């Protein structure tokens, strides 16, 4: 295994962490690896991300199937009609849709350094919901949040909804309601450079594996023989992988494919460790908004918008379709 000093000297030459300061995407010319800071060879150890948990703190609950099918949501009852006194009417009166999103996950929710605008599949889905409510997709107030802020921000009314690569499961259904499934990801493993590609977490026995705090991935890592390391943002995992301070990352392929697109030393497994159905999180008190969002998602599936967003390429020519392969929108399941 690489020593921390060797890994850090290597990373100082090609460290993609400079991308964080340059707007996340290292593929942009202004954030090339030759801009990485040159650190002295006697540097004691690489800096750790703020908020790192090493080892990770884990929730008490492991599995919970008490709700049955966690992808089952509430069927649209009134289509896209906005009744007086409804949650949607209140949002319309407020003038903006408040949405919790990511700003660090390439092609899902990230800040485009060329425009400084939030972009990606999740952001586009949120814009379509705003379009349905207001007739204007720009009527959004974005709140960039971390993985472990998703549930509390919904519960506390800080946002109307969260659209942020959030896996639907029964434990989370106790705290928030979910839309119908709008994307299906798979948990996989990423390693770096000379590390051999691994297909199972059991192959990483005793090694340090990174995932975001509050993610379902952390629990799966802890249930294996690997040592879980948790960080607030997924890009922190990428930086630590490049530094050699963790041996692997395990999370959704949708996130890992973005890392591989930014750095060709990131190598992905091909085995799916689990299915990760994404839903939009909404307050349990706002069932009417859940039903309305489901009506919007039905339209996006049927009118070709979902497929167009999935295939939409950024300025580098990357799209979810080019990175993950052809896909269709997940079929809605209703209670």
Buried (B, 14 or more C-beta within 10 A) or exposed (E): EBEBBEBBBBBBEBBBBBBBEBBBBBBBEEBBBEEBEEBEEEEEEBEBBEEBBBEBEBEEEEEEEEBEEBBBBBBBEEEEEBEEEBBBBEBBEEEBBBBBBBBBBBBBBBBBBEEEEBBBBBBBBBBBBBBBBBEEBEBBEBBBBBBBBBBBBBBEEBBBBBBBBBBBBBBBBEBBBBBBBBBBBBBBBBBBBEBEEBEBBEBBEEBBBBBBBBBBBBBBBBEBEBBBBBBBBBBBBBBBBBBBBBBBBBBBBBBBBBBBBBBEBBBBBEEEBEEBBBBBBBBEEBBBBBBBBBBBBBBBBEEEBBBEBBEBEBEBEBBBBEBBEEBEBBEBBEE
